Amino acid sequence: QVLLAESGGGLVQAGGSLRLSCAISGRTFRSNTMGWFRQAPGKEREFVATIRWSDRSTSYADSVKGRFTISRDNAMNTVYLQMNSLKPEDTAVYYCASSYYYSTRKSDFDSWGQGTQVTVSS
């Protein structure tokens, strides 16, 4: 079992920035890929970004590419999502997730955090 806990969400004006953190514990050796997903009211949960635990290789959704950056610390106990140039359409609950596979598909992620709310005002 991989345990995940997000933090850092909040209210920010359009054009502003937030940094989300995800603390990871438990069976971390199974976390070959860490990811961020988001879900807005009435919408399906969607892929935002992933990072490979081994080499820090990253992938991003087209909607956030160039604005968001996913990273991890050297101790492998925290993954981050730096969000810049935020837009109202970025408003959602953001979830941290862990996968054994090198994947961006939410079905391949078997451990999830509780989510943290990000609200971007116009």
Number of C-alpha atoms within 10 A of each C-alpha: 11 18 16 23 18 24 19 14 18 14 14 18 14 17 14 14 17 19 16 21 22 26 16 22 16 12 10 16 11 14 26 17 23 31 31 28 22 22 19 16 9 6 9 9 16 17 21 24 24 30 26 20 24 10 8 15 13 17 18 20 15 11 12 17 12 12 14 20 20 24 21 18 11 9 6 15 14 18 25 23 23 14 20 17 15 23 19 15 13 20 20 21 18 27 26 30 29 28 25 16 15 17 19 24 14 16 8 15 20 13 16 19 20 13 22 21 19 22 20 21 16 11
